[in-house]
Amino acid sequence: MKLTAFLPALTLLAPAVQAATKIMPLGDSITGSPGCWRALLWNQLVSAGYNNLDMVGTLPAQGCGVSYDGENEGHGGYLATNIASQNLLPGWLSATNPNIVIMHLGTNDVWNNIAPTTITAALGTLVDQMRANNSAMKVLVAKILPMNPSGCSECAARVVAYNSAIQTWAASKSTSASPVNVVDQWTGFSTSSDTSDGVHPNDNGNIKIAAKWLPALKAVL
């Protein structure tokens, strides 16, 4: 008698494609106008083997002379306090749904002599909104760049006070599910050699900014 083997039908499944990790750069003109440190950072990440990332934002890339994923939320002239009080961030979040936010905010607030505690309270509102969008949001917040614009001799000292407040605020705001990590963009940055006008980074400044974000970002990827 001939025996016939009956084999169960096999369904071949393609391996699941892992969703890209979405990173939102959030800030003002230092982040977005044109914010070419983002181009350097993107290409450094790709060179390091991070090939499943997506920079997100409602603003398009600006020209930096190289190919890069440049979407962002770098809104020139914006204050952290206004972004919070005008409830702008929830719309940006719902349009992009990031996993990580890298945030350099407060320069314009400092320039307008807004108290550090008022600015960090606004940052707290923004982080709460991020967590409402994604309870596991990872946040990298900068100690902002030094600034020495013409007409604001007090700005340099104000930045120091604000950065000190950021360190304390971040420690109180961070959780295990949604860490808030401080990235020190102030130390080693020179307003005379690393900016074009005492505020906005030049090419050398962009290199320094990217170099500070890179290890901090790798640590949360």
Sequence and secondary structure as in RCSB ss.txt:
>XXXX:A:sequence
MKLTAFLPALTLLAPAVQAATKIMPLGDSITGSPGCWRALLWNQLVSAGYNNLDMVGTLPAQGCGVSYDGENEGH
GGYLATNIASQNLLPGWLSATNPNIVIMHLGTNDVWNNIAPTTITAALGTLVDQMRANNSAMKVLVAKILPMNPS
GCSECAARVVAYNSAIQTWAASKSTSASPVNVVDQWTGFSTSSDTSDGVHPNDNGNIKIAAKWLPALKAVL
>XXXX:A:secstr
                    EEEEEEESHHHHSS THHHHHHHHHHHTT  SEEE  SB     SS     BEE 
TT  HHHHHHTT HHHHHHHH  SEEEEE  HHHHHTT  HHHHHHHHHHHHHHHHHH TT EEEEEE      T
T TTHHHHHHHHHHHHHHHHHHH  SSS EEEEE STT  TTTSBSSSSSB HHHHHHHHHHHHHHHHTT 
